[in-house]
């Protein structure tokens, strides 16, 4: 079974909402596929578009950025600023020939453990359907 | 500056926790440990049943010394749970606490992939590799100590807020008690009696209300709302809007040079006021004037003009005479106070039960809410304590109590949660009925009776013995006889398996409780999260039920979730204790996640300035005379929004630096090679 291709998905999530939500999914033992690896940052405002480019360049098949809901940012407005950048990111990826569906920004609060599980499942399914990142083919 | 430091050869230790079977049940610990040893710069890797235990921590402390570690990774639970524990252990072991990194292989791994051992083990390997990649690059950081203002704020002056304020003030802390209504007392002051002791609610609450007014350390700010909050633990600047009440206190009058003036609560103004409005304290069942007090025991005893309905006829001004207490031109006033910590106790609202149309609330005169019943049966209520039904003023003989009215309701109209105190107050209502109306009969329609507290179950037996009839079943519908206004209640007795149809004189709906409208705005001002149902979210449901994820902000009472008076008061005392700790210690340590400018890389473009939500950044001169960004550390909270956008990569976000994050990304995607 281990020969089967499995997508590599990077999640960059904020400490206050999405990381706490992901922890809650754990405490509640909500099951989801293990297709994602997370990096914790204090705020999605910290997410440099460089990180996303770097992830795709290093072989990610998908990237998820997740933060607090609008109006709920622990730092007032970091998530708005992140969201603006992420819209830009989507068009950049498209122009680079990477399907923009491989990149997503979501908003999961500290009380939305079930939503986190659903988000991960969705992302894993979407990226699995798309197959390996086109950048990998270029390399070969 | 970070890059001036002489790079040290990284030596990382990895410790893997079994957490009993919580982790070891789904992840192959042996395989993970063997794998960890193969990661670059890992000099020691070990595992233990419970790394957070004393022997586990001792093991770490000794390893730091023995292996001269420069970085430590513990693969265990969430950093949100045990990061402080292992930071302390790191410090004890002689390593800077910020050289510690946690790999979350429990909450975000073993617990969510319980039946996928292979997948979970692979994910754990990646998580450990990513954590090591970060740990290799971690630096010594030093938390900044800031002084804590010797004052606290309590928002909401119901019984929870009152208790919290009294406790804070009695421990010697200057306390601002902020209440949006003109009087304090909250919901409890609307209740007739309290279960299971049947104390008169006002009798036990009023002395506390008076204590608040008299306490030298409490500044009571009624008819006041929070306008904005700035700062952080130890140093919150809270701007408050003192709403114009149109009436001067004696102190305000004195300040204006009115000798012996100001409102003394005499009430001469009230009869002359021509405007009549429903009194919200009596849930609209009694009138009030445009100049009013809600009830005779209000604290502070000070009249208030409702400027939305006042016609400014000036009759009150005239009758007030030499006291000159009335100022019809009064404006809202903004005041800013500085506090070290704050407690939110903003209470609850009653669910709008008219949404459950099958029960006819607001359509049928004789269907009332429990809070309305409290006022109807209360000696100081709109009927002077005479229990009558609204349609014709007759004394009701047969009353039904519908429990879970909007609670435990998964239809999408009501609320899924249990509102916790409705069972008990409905039992109390049945008792009050027997006390007031000889020969009355009560019917309690219930799903379960949840009498879980001290002396509660005993109270339940007592009410059964007094003759209340209990019918298990959710009421399907209530219909009104248009002539008699009597009510036909249809349900199924699920214990007998029989349909029930009873004609009653009156029905009381034990309505669900919901967060107040202001809860959402207040929580946003203080940066507190909310749970799925809109209640304020505690930092940890078990281990930190009074705290929030915003340092220095605490919760008390129903705003955190439905609870009765004893639980509210207990939580208020807990919140007061928690909120007083930083104030008594006098200083707090802030996590040193400040932004730093690498001046050689900074082009002085200033794009970061607008991104900073805290105005912590400025442009200044570098030593060589160039324009560069400067950080005011005291204002920076470490969100990294500036660092996420700096086009020159000149911003160094301590503990979340670009090289550290990129190393994590590469460690995941490129495997071991970097």
Contacts between the chains, C-beta under 8 A, distances in Angstrom:
chain1	res1	chain2	res2	distance
A	1	B	118	7.9
A	2	B	118	7.2
A	8	B	668	7.3
A	8	B	669	6.0
A	10	B	665	6.2
A	10	B	668	6.3
A	10	B	669	7.1
A	12	B	661	8.0
A	15	B	80	7.7
A	16	B	529	7.4
A	16	B	549	5.8
A	17	B	529	7.0
A	19	B	78	7.9
A	19	B	80	7.0
A	20	B	80	6.4
A	20	B	529	7.8
A	20	B	549	7.2
A	22	B	107	7.0
A	22	B	108	5.3
A	23	B	78	4.6
A	23	B	80	5.9
A	23	B	81	8.0
A	23	B	104	7.6
A	23	B	107	4.1
A	23	B	108	6.8
A	24	B	107	8.0
A	25	B	107	7.7
A	25	B	108	7.9
A	25	B	112	5.7
A	26	B	78	7.4
A	26	B	106	6.5
A	26	B	107	3.1
A	26	B	108	5.8
A	26	B	109	7.8
A	26	B	111	3.9
A	26	B	112	5.3
A	27	B	107	6.4
A	27	B	111	7.1
A	29	B	111	5.5
A	29	B	112	7.3
A	29	B	114	6.7
A	30	B	112	6.4
A	31	B	112	5.9
A	31	B	113	6.9
A	31	B	114	6.5
A	31	B	115	7.3
A	32	B	112	5.6
A	32	B	113	7.8
A	33	B	113	7.8
A	33	B	116	7.9
A	33	B	119	7.5
A	34	B	109	7.3
A	34	B	112	7.7
A	34	B	113	4.6
A	34	B	116	6.0
A	34	B	119	3.9
A	34	B	120	6.0
A	34	B	122	7.3
A	34	B	123	4.6
A	37	B	123	6.7
A	37	B	126	5.0
A	37	B	127	6.6
A	37	B	130	6.6
A	37	B	668	4.7
A	38	B	104	7.8
A	38	B	108	6.3
A	39	B	130	7.1
A	39	B	661	6.1
A	39	B	664	4.9
A	39	B	665	6.7
A	40	B	79	7.2
A	41	B	640	6.5
A	41	B	656	5.6
A	41	B	661	7.1
A	42	B	593	6.3
A	42	B	638	5.7
A	42	B	639	5.7
A	42	B	640	5.8
A	42	B	656	6.3
A	43	B	639	4.0
A	43	B	640	5.9
A	43	B	641	6.3
A	45	B	611	7.5
A	45	B	639	5.2
A	45	B	640	6.0
A	45	B	641	3.1
A	45	B	644	5.4
A	46	B	639	6.7
A	46	B	640	3.1
A	46	B	641	6.7
A	46	B	643	6.0
A	46	B	644	4.7
A	46	B	653	6.3
A	46	B	656	6.0
A	47	B	644	5.5
A	48	B	643	7.2
A	48	B	644	4.8
A	48	B	645	7.1
A	48	B	658	6.7
A	48	B	661	8.0
A	50	B	649	7.9
A	50	B	658	7.2
A	50	B	662	7.7
A	51	B	661	6.0
A	51	B	662	6.9
A	51	B	665	6.2
A	54	B	662	5.6
A	54	B	665	5.5
A	54	B	666	7.4
A	55	B	665	5.2
A	55	B	669	6.5
A	58	B	665	6.3
A	58	B	666	5.4
A	58	B	669	3.9
A	58	B	670	5.4
A	59	B	669	4.6
A	59	B	670	6.9
A	60	B	665	7.9
A	60	B	669	5.6
A	68	B	529	8.0
A	71	B	524	6.1
A	72	B	524	7.2
A	72	B	529	6.5
A	72	B	530	8.0
A	74	B	527	5.7
A	74	B	549	7.2
A	74	B	550	7.3
A	74	B	639	7.6
A	75	B	613	5.7
A	75	B	614	8.0
A	75	B	637	6.1
A	75	B	639	3.6
A	75	B	641	6.8
A	76	B	527	8.0
A	76	B	613	4.2
A	76	B	614	7.9
A	77	B	613	5.2
A	77	B	641	7.9
A	78	B	613	7.0
A	78	B	639	4.8
A	78	B	640	7.8
A	78	B	641	4.7
A	81	B	611	6.0
A	81	B	641	5.4
A	81	B	644	7.5
A	81	B	645	7.4
A	82	B	641	7.8
A	82	B	644	7.0
A	85	B	644	7.2
A	85	B	645	7.0
A	109	B	529	6.2
A	109	B	530	7.6
A	110	B	529	4.8
A	110	B	537	5.9
A	110	B	549	7.1
A	111	B	529	6.8
A	111	B	530	7.0
A	111	B	531	4.4
A	111	B	532	5.0
A	111	B	537	5.9
A	112	B	532	7.2
A	117	B	112	7.0
